[in-house]
Amino acid sequence: MSHALVTKQRTPVRPARILLHTFLVVTALAWLGPLLWALFAAMRPYAETSEKGYVSWPDRLSFENFTNAFQQSDMLHYFGNTLLIAVPAVLLTLFLSSMVAFYVSRFDFRLNLALLLVFTAGNLLPQQVIITPLYRLYLLIDLPGITMSGKLYDSALGLVLIHVAFQSGFCAFVLSNYMRSLPHELTEAALVDGASVWRLYWQIVLPLCKPAMAALATLLSIWIYNDFFWAIVLISTGENMPITSALNNLSGQYFTDPNLVAAGALLTAIPTLIVYFVLQRQFVSGLTLGANKG
């Protein structure tokens, strides 16, 4: 009895595949290059780089700049400020946008599409366009006893509200597409059984949206944490600033150590990296969330 000789045929390497991998490698190096260069500079003392230049072989590498940056900038305090802003902003954004998405996706009425467009239109408006009227509005709103400044300006509440306002449109759009993919028979059966609209939203539709909510929570956490524009414009007291704008504490009036600033910037990036690696699957799925039904 003869046995057939089975040989595995290797897939021929195509020029297009080589070009694709070359492009991906070059792109990855282009993105990682500045990060690795900042790490290299942060591990060198300023005296050495000022004498020999940054493009030179180091005499020694250490984490001294990271320790100094953490202590001099009072980083734990500003991490707490950031959590005080980011956590309520993410929760409020998801809660409000999910209610809007539920209403426009599960109920049919004339202004259904127009209402969704109103929420998403806010994302098309550049932030710099409204900064002057918004700044004056924040100064006019008095909140005695609610905020330390007595106004909406220079408060964590002001930053929470502006993040909710700007991020709700995107979340409502994504969640509405996701909710439209859910079977209508579920909500129709619940309505026949006498379920209220709130119960329909809270106990039936919202639990089915956990994958979408997790993906959006990951994206929102990273976006709000990395915000610099609103924090630098709407916060004037240094102690109230979030971590991104508090890096100014590492800059002196007459002298700034770039190596120390690089170390501080890398330390502030650690929480976002942790969030990404822990919720990597939700983050990647969030990039295509709501792109199709089913």
C-alpha atoms as a printed R data frame, in Angstrom:
    type eleno elety resid chain resno       x      y      z
1   ATOM     1    CA   MET     A     1   0.000  0.000  0.000
2   ATOM     2    CA   SER     A     2   1.540  3.199 -1.112
3   ATOM     3    CA   HIS     A     3   1.309  6.380  0.835
4   ATOM     4    CA   ALA     A     4   0.856  9.659 -0.941
5   ATOM     5    CA   LEU     A     5   3.573 12.149 -0.212
6   ATOM     6    CA   VAL     A     6   1.986 15.362  1.012
7   ATOM     7    CA   THR     A     7   4.117 18.432  0.732
8   ATOM     8    CA   LYS     A     8   3.147 21.768  2.091
9   ATOM     9    CA   GLN     A     9   3.321 24.470 -0.470
10  ATOM    10    CA   ARG     A    10   4.529 27.768  0.873
11  ATOM    11    CA   THR     A    11   2.574 30.819 -0.145
12  ATOM    12    CA   PRO     A    12   4.697 32.873 -2.520
13  ATOM    13    CA   VAL     A    13   5.794 36.227 -1.168
14  ATOM    14    CA   ARG     A    14   4.118 38.930 -3.171
15  ATOM    15    CA   PRO     A    15   5.624 42.381 -3.738
16  ATOM    16    CA   ALA     A    16   2.450 44.021 -2.416
17  ATOM    17    CA   ARG     A    17   2.814 42.119  0.876
18  ATOM    18    CA   ILE     A    18   6.438 43.216  1.197
19  ATOM    19    CA   LEU     A    19   5.446 46.827  0.598
20  ATOM    20    CA   LEU     A    20   2.657 46.555  3.165
21  ATOM    21    CA   HIS     A    21   4.940 45.190  5.883
22  ATOM    22    CA   THR     A    22   7.603 47.759  5.048
23  ATOM    23    CA   PHE     A    23   5.034 50.539  5.367
24  ATOM    24    CA   LEU     A    24   3.800 49.162  8.704
25  ATOM    25    CA   VAL     A    25   7.334 48.903 10.106
26  ATOM    26    CA   VAL     A    26   8.215 52.435  9.006
27  ATOM    27    CA   THR     A    27   4.951 53.788 10.443
28  ATOM    28    CA   ALA     A    28   5.513 52.005 13.757
29  ATOM    29    CA   LEU     A    29   9.051 53.404 13.999
30  ATOM    30    CA   ALA     A    30   7.769 56.885 13.146
31  ATOM    31    CA   TRP     A    31   5.300 56.687 16.031
32  ATOM    32    CA   LEU     A    32   7.683 55.042 18.512
33  ATOM    33    CA   GLY     A    33  10.696 57.170 17.570
34  ATOM    34    CA   PRO     A    34   9.724 60.339 19.491
35  ATOM    35    CA   LEU     A    35   8.631 58.259 22.502
36  ATOM    36    CA   LEU     A    36  11.922 56.349 22.622
37  ATOM    37    CA   TRP     A    37  13.873 59.574 22.131
38  ATOM    38    CA   ALA     A    38  12.005 61.201 25.028
39  ATOM    39    CA   LEU     A    39  12.778 58.143 27.188
40  ATOM    40    CA   PHE     A    40  16.444 58.361 26.201
41  ATOM    41    CA   ALA     A    41  16.588 62.070 27.103
42  ATOM    42    CA   ALA     A    42  14.674 61.565 30.368
43  ATOM    43    CA   MET     A    43  17.245 59.021 31.572
44  ATOM    44    CA   ARG     A    44  20.188 61.398 31.063
45  ATOM    45    CA   PRO     A    45  21.231 64.246 33.391
46  ATOM    46    CA   TYR     A    46  20.841 67.767 32.035
47  ATOM    47    CA   ALA     A    47  24.509 68.622 32.667
48  ATOM    48    CA   GLU     A    48  25.607 65.859 30.314
49  ATOM    49    CA   THR     A    49  23.239 66.752 27.472
50  ATOM    50    CA   SER     A    50  24.040 70.464 27.751
51  ATOM    51    CA   GLU     A    51  27.741 69.671 27.374
52  ATOM    52    CA   LYS     A    52  27.696 66.888 24.789
53  ATOM    53    CA   GLY     A    53  24.315 67.464 23.106
54  ATOM    54    CA   TYR     A    54  21.373 65.107 22.870
55  ATOM    55    CA   VAL     A    55  22.806 63.267 19.867
56  ATOM    56    CA   SER     A    56  25.662 61.698 21.799
57  ATOM    57    CA   TRP     A    57  26.577 58.517 23.630
58  ATOM    58    CA   PRO     A    58  25.475 58.698 27.293
59  ATOM    59    CA   ASP     A    59  27.938 58.321 30.142
60  ATOM    60    CA   ARG     A    60  25.231 56.972 32.435
61  ATOM    61    CA   LEU     A    61  21.504 56.320 32.414
62  ATOM    62    CA   SER     A    62  19.293 56.563 35.498
63  ATOM    63    CA   PHE     A    63  15.723 57.118 36.642
64  ATOM    64    CA   GLU     A    64  16.673 60.149 38.734
65  ATOM    65    CA   ASN     A    65  14.730 62.554 36.527
66  ATOM    66    CA   PHE     A    66  11.580 60.456 36.947
67  ATOM    67    CA   THR     A    67  11.902 60.587 40.738
68  ATOM    68    CA   ASN     A    68  12.528 64.336 40.711
69  ATOM    69    CA   ALA     A    69   9.648 64.997 38.297
70  ATOM    70    CA   PHE     A    70   7.246 62.969 40.437
71  ATOM    71    CA   GLN     A    71   8.234 64.805 43.616
72  ATOM    72    CA   GLN     A    72   8.666 68.345 42.293
73  ATOM    73    CA   SER     A    73   5.389 68.412 40.379
74  ATOM    74    CA   ASP     A    74   3.337 66.937 43.254
75  ATOM    75    CA   MET     A    75   2.013 64.435 40.733
76  ATOM    76    CA   LEU     A    76  -0.213 62.456 43.093
77  ATOM    77    CA   HIS     A    77  -2.254 65.573 43.849
78  ATOM    78    CA   TYR     A    78  -2.806 66.305 40.162
79  ATOM    79    CA   PHE     A    79  -3.624 62.684 39.398
80  ATOM    80    CA   GLY     A    80  -6.382 63.050 41.989
81  ATOM    81    CA   ASN     A    81  -7.622 66.210 40.246
82  ATOM    82    CA   THR     A    82  -7.734 64.336 36.955
83  ATOM    83    CA   LEU     A    83  -9.744 61.470 38.449
84  ATOM    84    CA   LEU     A    84 -12.142 64.006 39.975
85  ATOM    85    CA   ILE     A    85 -12.781 65.311 36.446
86  ATOM    86    CA   ALA     A    86 -12.521 62.198 34.282
87  ATOM    87    CA   VAL     A    87 -14.657 59.718 36.267
88  ATOM    88    CA   PRO     A    88 -17.805 61.893 36.594
89  ATOM    89    CA   ALA     A    89 -17.404 63.148 33.023
90  ATOM    90    CA   VAL     A    90 -17.248 59.610 31.597
91  ATOM    91    CA   LEU     A    91 -20.200 58.355 33.664
92  ATOM    92    CA   LEU     A    92 -22.387 61.380 32.905
93  ATOM    93    CA   THR     A    93 -21.554 61.284 29.205
94  ATOM    94    CA   LEU     A    94 -22.442 57.597 28.893
95  ATOM    95    CA   PHE     A    95 -25.642 58.006 30.923
96  ATOM    96    CA   LEU     A    96 -26.991 61.030 29.038
97  ATOM    97    CA   SER     A    97 -25.920 59.895 25.578
98  ATOM    98    CA   SER     A    98 -27.396 56.417 26.138
99  ATOM    99    CA   MET     A    99 -30.780 57.986 26.979
100 ATOM   100    CA   VAL     A   100 -30.681 60.099 23.808
101 ATOM   101    CA   ALA     A   101 -29.618 57.081 21.757
102 ATOM   102    CA   PHE     A   102 -32.398 54.967 23.253
103 ATOM   103    CA   TYR     A   103 -35.036 57.544 22.406
104 ATOM   104    CA   VAL     A   104 -33.973 58.159 18.796
105 ATOM   105    CA   SER     A   105 -33.358 54.486 18.035
106 ATOM   106    CA   ARG     A   106 -36.400 52.813 19.615
107 ATOM   107    CA   PHE     A   107 -39.119 55.408 18.942
108 ATOM   108    CA   ASP     A   108 -40.222 56.739 15.561
109 ATOM   109    CA   PHE     A   109 -41.195 60.401 15.251
110 ATOM   110    CA   ARG     A   110 -40.692 63.215 12.747
111 ATOM   111    CA   LEU     A   111 -37.723 64.899 14.403
112 ATOM   112    CA   ASN     A   112 -35.924 61.633 15.088
113 ATOM   113    CA   LEU     A   113 -33.054 62.240 12.693
114 ATOM   114    CA   ALA     A   114 -32.976 65.986 13.327
115 ATOM   115    CA   LEU     A   115 -32.548 65.435 17.072
116 ATOM   116    CA   LEU     A   116 -29.617 63.100 16.514
117 ATOM   117    CA   LEU     A   117 -28.032 65.576 14.089
118 ATOM   118    CA   VAL     A   118 -28.281 68.341 16.704
119 ATOM   119    CA   PHE     A   119 -26.247 66.246 19.136
120 ATOM   120    CA   THR     A   120 -23.639 65.179 16.586
121 ATOM   121    CA   ALA     A   121 -23.315 68.670 15.053
122 ATOM   122    CA   GLY     A   122 -21.505 69.846 18.165
123 ATOM   123    CA   ASN     A   123 -18.553 67.623 17.278
124 ATOM   124    CA   LEU     A   124 -18.134 69.473 13.974
125 ATOM   125    CA   LEU     A   125 -17.613 72.829 15.704
126 ATOM   126    CA   PRO     A   126 -13.955 73.645 16.500
127 ATOM   127    CA   GLN     A   127 -13.363 74.252 20.183
128 ATOM   128    CA   GLN     A   128 -11.438 77.466 19.496
129 ATOM   129    CA   VAL     A   129 -14.533 79.064 17.916
130 ATOM   130    CA   ILE     A   130 -16.568 79.136 21.141
131 ATOM   131    CA   ILE     A   131 -13.816 79.667 23.690
132 ATOM   132    CA   THR     A   132 -14.363 83.442 24.093
133 ATOM   133    CA   PRO     A   133 -18.153 83.359 24.734
134 ATOM   134    CA   LEU     A   134 -17.768 80.212 26.823
135 ATOM   135    CA   TYR     A   135 -15.043 81.823 28.943
136 ATOM   136    CA   ARG     A   136 -17.245 84.871 29.603
137 ATOM   137    CA   LEU     A   137 -20.225 82.625 30.391
138 ATOM   138    CA   TYR     A   138 -18.216 80.660 32.930
139 ATOM   139    CA   LEU     A   139 -17.205 83.929 34.640
140 ATOM   140    CA   LEU     A   140 -20.838 85.051 34.863
141 ATOM   141    CA   ILE     A   141 -22.230 81.861 36.424
142 ATOM   142    CA   ASP     A   142 -22.026 82.074 40.221
143 ATOM   143    CA   LEU     A   143 -22.017 78.873 42.266
144 ATOM   144    CA   PRO     A   144 -21.469 79.984 45.873
145 ATOM   145    CA   GLY     A   145 -20.928 77.095 48.230
146 ATOM   146    CA   ILE     A   146 -20.743 74.577 45.386
147 ATOM   147    CA   THR     A   147 -17.281 75.270 43.979
148 ATOM   148    CA   MET     A   148 -14.203 76.564 45.777
149 ATOM   149    CA   SER     A   149 -13.952 79.534 43.397
150 ATOM   150    CA   GLY     A   150 -17.633 80.427 43.817
151 ATOM   151    CA   LYS     A   151 -18.045 80.372 40.033
152 ATOM   152    CA   LEU     A   152 -18.257 77.805 37.294
153 ATOM   153    CA   TYR     A   153 -14.877 79.091 36.097
154 ATOM   154    CA   ASP     A   154 -11.792 77.613 37.744
155 ATOM   155    CA   SER     A   155 -13.629 74.521 39.005
156 ATOM   156    CA   ALA     A   156 -13.649 70.803 38.311
157 ATOM   157    CA   LEU     A   157 -17.396 71.011 37.704
158 ATOM   158    CA   GLY     A   158 -16.806 73.388 34.785
159 ATOM   159    CA   LEU     A   159 -14.449 70.936 33.120
160 ATOM   160    CA   VAL     A   160 -16.820 68.019 33.717
161 ATOM   161    CA   LEU     A   161 -19.690 69.885 32.061
162 ATOM   162    CA   ILE     A   162 -17.687 70.947 28.997
163 ATOM   163    CA   HIS     A   163 -16.434 67.391 28.456
164 ATOM   164    CA   VAL     A   164 -19.963 66.026 28.751
165 ATOM   165    CA   ALA     A   165 -21.235 68.616 26.282
166 ATOM   166    CA   PHE     A   166 -18.575 67.906 23.671
167 ATOM   167    CA   GLN     A   167 -18.423 64.112 23.969
168 ATOM   168    CA   SER     A   168 -22.158 63.331 24.216
169 ATOM   169    CA   GLY     A   169 -22.766 63.846 20.497
170 ATOM   170    CA   PHE     A   170 -20.272 61.208 19.398
171 ATOM   171    CA   CYS     A   171 -21.457 58.725 22.031
172 ATOM   172    CA   ALA     A   172 -25.122 59.266 21.168
173 ATOM   173    CA   PHE     A   173 -24.395 58.643 17.495
174 ATOM   174    CA   VAL     A   174 -22.462 55.425 18.157
175 ATOM   175    CA   LEU     A   175 -24.917 54.069 20.717
176 ATOM   176    CA   SER     A   176 -27.929 54.829 18.531
177 ATOM   177    CA   ASN     A   177 -26.434 52.755 15.713
178 ATOM   178    CA   TYR     A   178 -25.701 49.949 18.152
179 ATOM   179    CA   MET     A   179 -29.209 50.011 19.636
180 ATOM   180    CA   ARG     A   180 -30.793 49.897 16.179
181 ATOM   181    CA   SER     A   181 -29.119 46.528 15.681
182 ATOM   182    CA   LEU     A   182 -30.933 45.067 18.700
183 ATOM   183    CA   PRO     A   183 -34.128 43.069 17.955
184 ATOM   184    CA   HIS     A   184 -37.248 45.204 18.226
185 ATOM   185    CA   GLU     A   185 -39.163 42.164 19.401
186 ATOM   186    CA   LEU     A   186 -37.551 42.543 22.845
187 ATOM   187    CA   THR     A   187 -38.900 46.020 23.427
188 ATOM   188    CA   GLU     A   188 -42.259 45.261 21.827
189 ATOM   189    CA   ALA     A   189 -42.768 42.244 24.089
190 ATOM   190    CA   ALA     A   190 -41.850 44.316 27.144
191 ATOM   191    CA   LEU     A   191 -44.299 47.056 26.159
192 ATOM   192    CA   VAL     A   192 -47.069 44.478 25.726
193 ATOM   193    CA   ASP     A   193 -46.314 43.191 29.237
194 ATOM   194    CA   GLY     A   194 -46.785 46.706 30.601
195 ATOM   195    CA   ALA     A   195 -43.180 47.751 31.113
196 ATOM   196    CA   SER     A   196 -42.601 51.484 31.464
197 ATOM   197    CA   VAL     A   197 -40.254 53.397 29.172
198 ATOM   198    CA   TRP     A   198 -37.697 53.775 31.972
199 ATOM   199    CA   ARG     A   199 -37.750 50.029 32.719
200 ATOM   200    CA   LEU     A   200 -37.450 49.318 29.016
201 ATOM   201    CA   TYR     A   201 -34.330 51.491 28.873
202 ATOM   202    CA   TRP     A   202 -32.701 50.557 32.180
203 ATOM   203    CA   GLN     A   203 -33.421 46.817 32.477
204 ATOM   204    CA   ILE     A   204 -33.695 45.612 28.876
205 ATOM   205    CA   VAL     A   205 -31.824 47.766 26.362
206 ATOM   206    CA   LEU     A   206 -28.971 49.123 28.479
207 ATOM   207    CA   PRO     A   207 -27.676 45.707 29.711
208 ATOM   208    CA   LEU     A   208 -27.455 44.594 26.070
209 ATOM   209    CA   CYS     A   209 -25.242 47.610 25.303
210 ATOM   210    CA   LYS     A   210 -22.431 46.646 27.703
211 ATOM   211    CA   PRO     A   211 -19.890 45.966 24.895
212 ATOM   212    CA   ALA     A   212 -20.593 49.340 23.325
213 ATOM   213    CA   MET     A   213 -20.524 51.124 26.678
214 ATOM   214    CA   ALA     A   214 -17.208 49.488 27.598
215 ATOM   215    CA   ALA     A   215 -15.617 50.541 24.317
216 ATOM   216    CA   LEU     A   216 -16.861 54.117 24.655
217 ATOM   217    CA   ALA     A   217 -15.764 54.271 28.291
218 ATOM   218    CA   THR     A   218 -12.242 53.337 27.208
219 ATOM   219    CA   LEU     A   219 -12.150 55.956 24.477
220 ATOM   220    CA   LEU     A   220 -13.655 58.672 26.689
221 ATOM   221    CA   SER     A   221 -11.241 57.958 29.533
222 ATOM   222    CA   ILE     A   222  -8.265 58.425 27.233
223 ATOM   223    CA   TRP     A   223  -9.646 61.538 25.519
224 ATOM   224    CA   ILE     A   224 -10.639 63.323 28.721
225 ATOM   225    CA   TYR     A   225  -7.442 62.356 30.536
226 ATOM   226    CA   ASN     A   226  -5.306 63.727 27.701
227 ATOM   227    CA   ASP     A   227  -7.236 66.998 27.436
228 ATOM   228    CA   PHE     A   228  -5.013 70.069 27.660
229 ATOM   229    CA   PHE     A   229  -6.961 72.810 25.882
230 ATOM   230    CA   TRP     A   230  -9.963 73.144 28.197
231 ATOM   231    CA   ALA     A   231  -7.893 72.646 31.335
232 ATOM   232    CA   ILE     A   232  -5.471 75.435 30.476
233 ATOM   233    CA   VAL     A   233  -8.258 77.863 29.471
234 ATOM   234    CA   LEU     A   234 -10.930 77.215 32.112
235 ATOM   235    CA   ILE     A   235  -8.658 76.616 35.126
236 ATOM   236    CA   SER     A   236  -6.512 79.427 36.550
237 ATOM   237    CA   THR     A   237  -5.529 78.113 39.993
238 ATOM   238    CA   GLY     A   238  -2.548 75.789 39.818
239 ATOM   239    CA   GLU     A   239  -3.823 73.465 42.541
240 ATOM   240    CA   ASN     A   240  -7.051 72.798 40.597
241 ATOM   241    CA   MET     A   241  -5.349 71.796 37.341
242 ATOM   242    CA   PRO     A   242  -5.401 68.229 35.996
243 ATOM   243    CA   ILE     A   243  -2.205 66.322 35.379
244 ATOM   244    CA   THR     A   244  -1.686 67.377 31.746
245 ATOM   245    CA   SER     A   245  -1.623 71.111 32.442
246 ATOM   246    CA   ALA     A   246   0.206 70.700 35.770
247 ATOM   247    CA   LEU     A   247   3.412 69.829 33.902
248 ATOM   248    CA   ASN     A   248   4.003 73.580 33.856
249 ATOM   249    CA   ASN     A   249   5.191 73.169 37.446
250 ATOM   250    CA   LEU     A   250   8.356 71.603 36.061
251 ATOM   251    CA   SER     A   251   9.167 74.755 34.094
252 ATOM   252    CA   GLY     A   252  11.027 77.460 35.989
253 ATOM   253    CA   GLN     A   253  10.747 81.192 35.415
254 ATOM   254    CA   TYR     A   254  14.264 81.568 34.014
255 ATOM   255    CA   PHE     A   255  15.343 77.987 33.355
256 ATOM   256    CA   THR     A   256  13.652 74.788 32.202
257 ATOM   257    CA   ASP     A   257  15.203 71.321 32.294
258 ATOM   258    CA   PRO     A   258  13.952 69.553 29.123
259 ATOM   259    CA   ASN     A   259  15.063 66.170 30.467
260 ATOM   260    CA   LEU     A   260  12.969 66.669 33.602
261 ATOM   261    CA   VAL     A   261   9.945 67.744 31.551
262 ATOM   262    CA   ALA     A   262  10.360 64.671 29.319
263 ATOM   263    CA   ALA     A   263  10.369 62.446 32.405
264 ATOM   264    CA   GLY     A   264   7.226 64.132 33.721
265 ATOM   265    CA   ALA     A   265   5.461 63.769 30.365
266 ATOM   266    CA   LEU     A   266   6.256 60.061 30.251
267 ATOM   267    CA   LEU     A   267   4.940 59.596 33.796
268 ATOM   268    CA   THR     A   268   1.647 61.238 32.864
269 ATOM   269    CA   ALA     A   269   1.284 58.825 29.940
270 ATOM   270    CA   ILE     A   270   1.428 55.725 32.158
271 ATOM   271    CA   PRO     A   271  -2.285 55.692 33.178
272 ATOM   272    CA   THR     A   272  -3.438 55.890 29.555
273 ATOM   273    CA   LEU     A   273  -1.150 53.000 28.645
274 ATOM   274    CA   ILE     A   274  -2.555 50.952 31.528
275 ATOM   275    CA   VAL     A   275  -6.129 51.684 30.431
276 ATOM   276    CA   TYR     A   276  -5.307 50.713 26.850
277 ATOM   277    CA   PHE     A   277  -3.577 47.420 27.683
278 ATOM   278    CA   VAL     A   278  -6.240 46.382 30.205
279 ATOM   279    CA   LEU     A   279  -9.139 47.257 27.882
280 ATOM   280    CA   GLN     A   280  -7.357 46.692 24.584
281 ATOM   281    CA   ARG     A   281 -10.112 44.553 23.085
282 ATOM   282    CA   GLN     A   282 -12.798 47.140 23.864
283 ATOM   283    CA   PHE     A   283 -10.590 49.945 22.593
284 ATOM   284    CA   VAL     A   284  -9.975 48.287 19.227
285 ATOM   285    CA   SER     A   285 -13.628 47.324 18.841
286 ATOM   286    CA   GLY     A   286 -14.574 50.897 19.641
287 ATOM   287    CA   LEU     A   287 -12.815 52.102 16.502
288 ATOM   288    CA   THR     A   288 -15.411 50.315 14.316
289 ATOM   289    CA   LEU     A   289 -18.339 50.387 16.721
290 ATOM   290    CA   GLY     A   290 -21.645 51.100 15.054
291 ATOM   291    CA   ALA     A   291 -20.174 50.794 11.557
292 ATOM   292    CA   ASN     A   292 -22.656 48.108 10.616
293 ATOM   293    CA   LYS     A   293 -25.672 46.300 11.935
294 ATOM   294    CA   GLY     A   294 -26.002 42.767 13.144
